Amino acid sequence: MSSNRVNKDGQLTQVAVALVQALNKVVDENLPGKLAGIVKVHAGIGVGCVFIPVPGADLFAAFGNTWTMYARINRELDLPFTKSFVKSIATGILSNLASNAAILAVIGFGSALKILPGAGTLASYAVMSATVYGATIAAGYIYMKALAALLKNKGAGQVNEEDLKVAVAEVMKDKASVQSIFKSAKEGYKQADSNLTDLAKELGALKQKMQERALTSDQIDAVEEIALAEMAAQRNDLEKTFKRLRNAGEWALENADKLELSLAAAALRTALGQ
């Protein structure tokens, strides 16, 4: 295991433990690992945005994946923040990360390469994958560290949105720490980090429910695409998983939302550029 991977995993786990301790949820010894796991799974899903062929849509999809990650963390901790506020926080954090010249140059250049057919698209995948992964890990780190600082002195039911804005801004002042976790995650990234096992399970559940509800030929086609996405995810084939999810379309996303299959919904949003 590389030193970068150890560093990234260690930093995530430390901030997750601090967050759980701030909430006095020490009775659940699995919660820190679960929180760190949410961040790592969404970092892997975020890499799927590089397979969106439309320049600019890939960046919008990465934003959608980030706020969904925050919403899942909030649910685990019973935090009261609204969807619109979480989206606002995600926008602020990602904008701050993008202000880093190195991140902005790589992501912007990678997205622009998609204008070129064939080789340009392949080059874009190579350029963007590790950077998107590292930026998502850093975004998760910032959010959990801000929550931990905020909840040291307040209970989950006492925090408000303005408090969290202030806490996030304070964490982002420590540019060295944020840059450190971004760099270690980016440099240690391998495609195997995009572990799609949990996503495959949710796609299996989604497929079953969609089969029960499918009436039209388009809906039946969507079920087939979800089944193929499930098989690709079981093989950890990121590119084919997101190609099939993109083909599955809006009806699949509507079902994932209704069933509260958050990973499947996040992956579909990423694939659809939402």
Secondary structure, DSSP 8 states (H G I E B T S, - for coil): --HHHHHHHHHHHHHHHHHHHHTT-TT-TTHHHHHHHHHHHHHHHHHGGGG--STTHHHHHHHHHHHHHHHHHHHHHT----HHHHHHHHHHHHHHHHTSHHHHHHHHHHHHGGGSTTHHHHHHHHHHHHHHHHHHHHHHHHHHHHHHHHHTSS-TTT--HHHHHHHHHHHHH-HHHHHHHHHHHHHT--GGGS--HHHHHHHHHHHHHHHHH--SHHHHHHHHHHHHHHHHHHTT-HHHHHHHHHHHHHHHHHHHHHTT-HHHHHHHHHHHT-
